[in-house]
Amino acid sequence: MAEETAEKKAKPEFLSVAADNALEVPATATADLVWHGTDGGEIAYRATAAHVDVRDDAGTLIGKMFSLAYAALDADGAVDSARPVTFAYNGGPGSASVPINFGGIGPKRVATDGLNHLHADAPLEDNPETLLRDSDLVFLDALGTGWSRFAEGADTKAVFGIDGDADAFARAICTWLEENRRWSSPVYLFGESYGTVRNAVLMRVLGERGVKVTGVVMLSALFDWMQVQPGSDTYYLGMMPTFAATAQHFGKAGQGVDVDEWFDRAMAWNEDVLAPALLRGDRLGAERERAVAEEMSSFIGLSVDHILEHHLRIDLGDFRTELLRAEKRVCGRFDMRFTSDSPSPVQGDFFAMGEDASDDALDANWIMALRRFCSEELGYRGPATYLGGNYEKVNKTWKWSHEEPGTGWPADAPNVAVDLATALRRNPTCKLAIIGGRYDAATTFWNVVHDISCQFLSPALKQRIRWYRYGCGHMAYVDEPTLHAMGADLRGFYAMR
C-alpha cells in the first residue's frame, strides 16, 4: 500500500487558495505503513505530511506550519478518534522538529552508534520505543523552520517571540484537531529544549482557549531564563553537577562511585557549600575560597589554581576547553560525553564554543532521514532546503519579553515556570513529566529542579509531576539505554490517571 501511495504522489502538486495565492505548498501526502517491534508486535499506522494553516482571529493567513503526523489504525484500517494525540516539537528557538521525530519518539529512528559520529548511510529503523504505541503523534515545525512558511506580508516579528510563538502553536493545534475531527482525543504536549518554554506557555494558553491538556512532557527543560545568563550565580550552580558528571565520565573525578550517587553528591554539595560561597562574593575570604576550590576541584576535575583564578565561577566555555586540554579535545555541549579535536590555533576557544560534537554527530543524519522518508515512503516532494536550524533569522531576532501571569509587567528575562504553575493550578488533572540528563550542559538538571521548587506547588499538584533523570545528554534518545528506559517510563506516564 505504501508503494502504491508513493507512486501516486510521485509528481508534486501544489495547492493554493485564491485569497492566499502568495503562498504555495506541496500537496498533502499519505501512506499506510506498519511498525514492527523487537518483541514481534506490530502497529498499522497512517503517516501524513501536510501543512496546517495558522490564521489570526480575522481569518487572515499568517503562515502554514509543516506537520508530519502518525495515526495508528484499527483492524478495519480506520483511525481511532478517541486515542490520545501528542503534539511534539523541538526548540531553538529556530529548530525544526526533526530530531525528536527521527531521533526520539517517532515510528522511525536513525540507529545511533554510542558516542561515535554517524556515517552518512546510517540505517533508518523501526523505533523500538516509539511513543506511537501509546499515542498518535503530530510533529510540528515552528514557522520559519523546516518546511513551514510565512504568508507574504506576514509580520515575522509578531511570531518570533515567546508569546507570538505560543499563540501560533495554539492556533495550529486547534486547526489540526478541527480538521482531523480529534476533539475526543486526550491532548498531550511534548517539547524538547526551548520546546519546554513553549510548553509552559502553551499549556496555559490552550487552557484559556478551551482546550484542556491531559499531559505535558518536558524533555531537557528550561524555564527561568535568568538562571542561564553568565554572571548569574544560578548559572554557575546549574553547571556544577553537570561538570561533575562529565569529569567522572572522563576519569577526572569520582572514580569508583556509582554515577547516580556521584551526581546526587554534586547536587547536594552544590547547594550546601558552593551556593553560600558564591553569594558572599569577595566577602568569602581567601582561606575559605581556597577550601571551597579544593572541594570543587575534586568534583569537576579542574585544578584548584584554575578554579581560584575564576573565583569559583567556571562557565561552560571554559570547562569544555579546559577539561581535556591535555588530550587536545573539546567536550560537547548538548551531550558533554561527545568530543572533537580542538580547533586550530588561528580559531581559538571562542570558535570552539560555536561548535558541538554532539550536534555534528547526528543532526544531518536526522534531516536526511526525514527527507528520505517523506520522498520515498510518502511521495512528498518538499522544497530543496529544509531549515533544520534557522538560527540567524529566528533565534537572533527572538523577542524574549514576556509577562508572567499575575506579575503585571513584561520581563526581558522571563520565568515561564510561573505559566506552568498557573496552568497546573487551573487544571489539577493535568500531569507533567520532566526529563533530564546528567551530561546535558544546554539545559542543566539542577536549574529545572530549582525552577519548579520555587513555585511552591501544593503536595497534590506535586503528585502530578513525574521526574526522570538519565545518563544522557540533551537529546536523551541518542543514548540507547536511555531510549529504552525513557520508553518504559513514558508508557507508565501515559497510563497514569
Secondary structure, 3 states (H helix, E strand, C coil): CHHHHHHHCCCCCEECCHHHCCCCEECCEEEEEEEECCCCCEEEEEEEEEEEEEECCCCCEEEEEEEEEEEEECCCCCECCCCCEEEEECCCCCECCHHHHHHHHCCEEECCCCCCCCCCCCCEEECCCCHHHCCEEEEECCCCCECCEECCCCCHHHCCEHHHHHHHHHHHHHHHHHHCCCCCCCEEEEEECHHHHHHHHHHHHHHHCCCCEEEEEEECCCCEHHHHCCCCHHHHHHHHHHHHHHHHHCCCCCCCCCHHHHHHHHHHHHHHHHHHHHHHHHHCCHHHHHHHHHHHHHHHCCCHHHHHHCCCCCCHHHHHHHCCHHHCEEECCCCCCCEEECCCCCCHHHHHHCCCHHHHCCHHHHHHHHHHHHHHHCCCCCCCCCECECCCCCHHHCECCECCCCCCCCECCCECHHHHHHHHHHCCCCEEEEEEECCCCCCCHHHHHHHHHCCCCCHHHHCCEEEEEECCCCCHHHCHHHHHHHHHHHHHHHHCC
